[in-house]
Amino acid sequence: MAPCRAGILSLSAPHMSSITISGITKRFGSVRAVDRVSVEIAKGEMFFLLGPSGCGKTTLLRTVAGFYYPDEGRIIFGEEDVSELPPDRRNTGMVFQHYALWPHMTVRGNLSFGLEMRGYPRHERRKRVDDALAQVKMEAYAERLPGQLSGGQQQRVALARALVIEPRVVLMDEPLSNLDANLRLEMRSHIKRLHEEIGMTVIYVTHDQHEALSMADRLAVMMNGKLVQTGTPREVYYRPATREVGQFIGETNFMTGNVREAGEMITIDTPAGTIVASGKGAMAGSGETVVCSIRPESWDILGAGEERPNMLRARVRHVYFHGNHEQYELELADGSEVKVIDFAPSGRVTAGGSEIRIGCRSEDVQVFPEPAGSVDLKS
């Protein structure tokens, strides 16, 4: 085993594996819960599966764990095909949404159980458990029962239990969803720090976009059983592959219009005014109906005499002050609503009913060649 710093769990990167998911399909009756998903996850990567409820992300995670066998496709850890191996032979560490701790066992007993099943001698089990509890700052709670711990403490124990067996892959299924907001933030930081110190390969399932954007090295967005986009958080946020991805990841404003000119720049006539977008990567031709997506923070509120591209006139409906930023709900000339976030409030107070101008850069306009629809992807 590789040596490590004092206080750091004796789990090291050589125990971890890369993961290849190749053409995985999982059916339940006539329903394709996972539909021909392929993705490669690097050794030591924090990889998120993100999507709305029912999109297939947990089914895919459980297939990687071995709780389900795929109907099609292969799963490879490193160079070993584990597609038909039972869960106990894949050596994955699982962190569940509901902790899944043995209620009659102490914290130490919960961590030691998996090691005992693997035949580790008593002194080695004790050393590993002590190291794992120190890593999650739970040494003082070793002899307590799970029922004597808070939700955050139970989740730390569940994480330590997954790590103590030196897994090849750590699998996390909505691990923070039962915690309150402050504890979720604390545990995000803790998991991220552990990942950086240990170099563990992680597949992390969540529907919480903020969790994924703040923690992931890369993420995959799933919808209706299919993987629709993979990339870094910045790539997926700023360059969504589809309108649905743009709507699910963060907030955005949609404006439907017709393409007047297409090329390096795309000129789009919308009911609220003319929008010019960068043509880079856009699939749009003259005369087509398209959807413009513009993030709330991409709009600038313009002062007297200021000029910006894509200037539109708007009427202020509501202003919400959040300390370090202000959020505006505006009504455009066609009666549609747009949200604007100003991260550099000037101190001016803009009353409801005021007439203002807004503008944004052409590179901040995403263009999708499909009509806008009312699709709720946030649930």
N, C-alpha and C positions, 0 to 999 in steps of 0.2 A: 504494500500500500504506500502511496506517495506521502511523504511527510507534509505537515501543514502547520500553520501558525497556531500558537496556543489559543484556545477559546474558539477555534474554528472547527466545525464538525469534520471528522476524518473522511469526508466524502470529497472526491476530487474528480476533475474533468475526465481522466482516463476511464472512469466507470461509466461515463455517459455515452450515449449513442446518437448518431444522426438518425433521422427517420425519413423513409420514403413511403408515401402513400400513393399507390398507383392504381387508378381506375376503380376505386372502391364504390361498390353499389350495395346498399342494404335495403331489402324490401320487408314490409310487414303486410302480408296479403297482397292487395293490388297497389298499395302505396309505396312509392320509392322515397323512403326517408332520406337516403343519401344516394345521389345520382351521379355516378362516374366521376368521383372527385379524385384529383391527382395534385399532389404538392410535395415538395422536398423541404425538410426542416433540418437546418445545420446543427451539428453537435454544439451544445452550449447555447442554443438560441432560445429566447423567450418568445414563443409563437402563440398568437391569439387566434381563436376561432370566434368570430363576432357575427351576430345576426339577430333578427327578431325571433320571438318565441315560435317554436315549431319549424325552424328552418333546417334542422338536421344536425346542428353542431354537437349536441350531446350524444346523439346516436353515433356520429363519427368518432367522438372521443371514446365511447364505450367499445366501439369496434377495435380501436387501437389498443385498448386495455385488455381485450380478449373476452369481455362480457357478452359480446355478439360476434358471430363469425360472418365475414362478408359473403354475400351471394356472388359477387364478382370482384376481381382485383386482388392486389397483394399489399401486405404491410411488411416493411423490412426495417429492422433495427441494425444500423451499421451495415454489415454484409449478410446478416442472418434473416431469412424469411421466417417471420413469426406468425403468419396468417392463420395457421391451423393449430398453434400452440395454446393451451389453456392459460388463464391469467397468471397462475402461480409460476409458470415457466417463462413468462415474459419479463419478470422482474421489473415491474413498474410500481412507482409510488403514487397512490391515488389520494387526493384531497377532495372530500365530498362537500356538497353544499350544507348538509346537516351533520357534519363532523363524524358521525358513525363511530363514536368511541364506545368501548365496552363499559356500561354503567357500573358494573360490579367490580371492575378492576381499578386500581389506582392509576395515576398518570404514568408512573414507572412501569406498571404492569401492562398498560396499553402499548407502550413503546417496546417493551421487552418481548411481547408475545410473538411478533413476526420474526424476531431474531431466534427465539427458541425453536420455532417451527423450522427454521433453516439450519438448526443444529449448532449454533454458536455456543461455546462454553460459557459458564456463569460469569467469570471474571471479564470476558470480552463483552458480554451483553451489558454488564453494568457500566463499563467504560464507554461504550457507544451511546447508551442511554444518557449518561451524564453529559457527554459532549453535545448530544442533540438538544437536551434541555437547556444547556448553557447558550447554545446558538439562538434559541428562541426566547431566552431570558425567562425560563420557567423553572429554574433549579429549586426554588423555594417551595414549589407546589408538587414535588415528586410523589409525595405520599397522600395527596388528596384524591378524592373521587371526582369524576367529571361533573357530577351534580353540585359540587362545591365550588365550581369555577364559573366565571362570567362567560358570555358568548365569545368575546375576544380571546380569553385565555384558552377556551376549548379549541378555538381555531388554531392557535399557536401549537397546541398539543397535537392536533391532527396533522399539521405541517411537519412537526418534528417526527411523528410516526412514519410519515411518507419518506422522509430523508434518511432515517436511521438504518434502513435496510440496504443502503447504497444502491438505489435503483438506477437502471439505465435511462429511464425517462420518468419525469414527474408529470402527472396528469391532474389538472385542477378543474373541477366542474362547479362553476359559480361559487367559489369558496367564500366570498365576502358578502353575499347577498342578504344574509341574516343579521349583519352587523349594522349598527347605527352609523350615521354619516361620518362622525369623527373617528370611530374605530376603523371604518373602511379606509380612510385616508392614512391612518397609522399603519394598518396592515399592508396597504399598497407599498408604502416605503419599505417596510420590513421585508416583504417578498422580493422587491427589486434589489435590495441590498444583499440578501442571501443569494440571489441569482448571480450577482456580480462577483461575490466572494467565492462561491463554490463552482461556478461555471456549469450549472445544471441545465440540461435540456428540458424545456417545459412546453407542454401544450395546455393552454389556459382557455377555457370556454367562458364566455360572458355575453350578455346582451347590453352591458353598460359601456357605451361608447367612450365615456371619459376614462374609465378604467383601462380600456384597450389603448387609447391614444397616449396615455401617460406612462404606460408600463412596457408596451410591446417593443421588441426589436423589429418584428414584422407581424402583419396580421392578414387574415383571410376573411373576407366578407362572404357569408353564405346566405342564400335565399332560395326557398322552395327546393331544398336538397342539393342545390348546385353551388359550386364555388364560383362567384362572379367577379371577384377581384382580389389580388394579392399584392402587397407592397408594404413599404414602411408606413408608419402613421402619417407622416407628412405627405407622402405620395397619394395615399388614399383620400386624405382630407382635402388636399388642394387639387387633385386630379382624379375625381371619382370617374369610374368607367361608365356608369349609367346614372340616369336621373334618380333611380331608386337608391343607389349607393349614396349619392349626394344628399338625398333627403334623410337617410338613416344616420349618416355620420355627421353629427353637428346640426346646426340650423342653417337654412339657406332660404333665399327668396327666388321664386320662379316667375319668369315673365315669358309669355308666349308671343311669338312674332313671326314675320315672314322675311326671308333672306332677300335683300335687294341686290347685294353684290357679294361675291365669294372669292376668296383668294388668300393672300397673306393676311389680310384683315377681312372680317365678315361684317357687313352692315346689315342690321336687322331692324325692321320697322315694327314697333310694338304699339299698342294702344296708348301707352304712357309716354312714348317718345322714341327717338332713335337710339339704339345701342350698337356700339362698335366693339367687336371681340377679336382677340387674336385668333387667326386661323390655324395655328399650330395644333395638330392632332384632331381638329374638328372634321367631322364627316357631314358637310352641309353644302348644298348647291343652291344657286339662284332659284327663287320661287318656292323653295321648300318652307314648310312650317316647322319651326324649331322651338326649343325651350332654352332660355337663358337662365343659368343658375348663378346667383351672386350672394356670397356670404354676407351676413350683417356687418361684420367688421371691415369688409372691403369698401363700404360706402364712406365717403367723407361728407361731413356737413360743411357747407361752404359759407364763408363770410362775404360781406359786401365787396364786390370787385374781384373775388377769387374765381379762377377758371380751372376746370378739370375736364377730362374727357367724360363722355356719357352723362352730361348734366341733365337732370330732371327736376321739375318743380314738384313740390309736395306740400301738404298741409299737415301740421303736427296734430296727432290725436292724443297721444299720451307720452309722458316722459317719466322714466323710472331711474332714480339715482341710486347707484350701488357702491358708492365710495370711490373706487378706483376706475369706474366707468359709468356711463349713462346709456340706457337703452331707450330707443325711440320707436314708437309705432306711428308710421306715417301713412297718409293717403295720397296716392298718385293721381294724376290728372284724369285717368280713366276710372277712378273709384276703387282701384285695387289697393291692397295693403302691402307695405314693405317694412321690414324690421331693420334698424340701423343700430350698431353698437359703437359708441365713441369711447375709445380707451384713453383719450387725452382731453378730458372735459376742460373747456376754457373758462368755466365759472359762470358763463352766461346762462340765464334761466330762460328757456324757450317755452312759452305758455301754449297750452292747447289751443288750436285754431290758428296759430302763427303760420305764415307762408315762408318756406325755406327752399333752398336748392341743395341737391346732393349730387355727387359724382363719384365715379370709380374708374380704375385703370382698365384698359382693354384686356390685359393679361389675367385680370381677376374675374373675367366672365367666362364661364364654362357653357358650351353649346352642345345640346343633345338633340339628335334628329328624331324626336318623337313628341307628340302633343302632351301637354301637362295633364295630369289626372289627380284625383283626390285619393291618394294611397296612404294609409296610416301604417308606417313601418316602425313606429316608436315603441310599440307594445312588446 
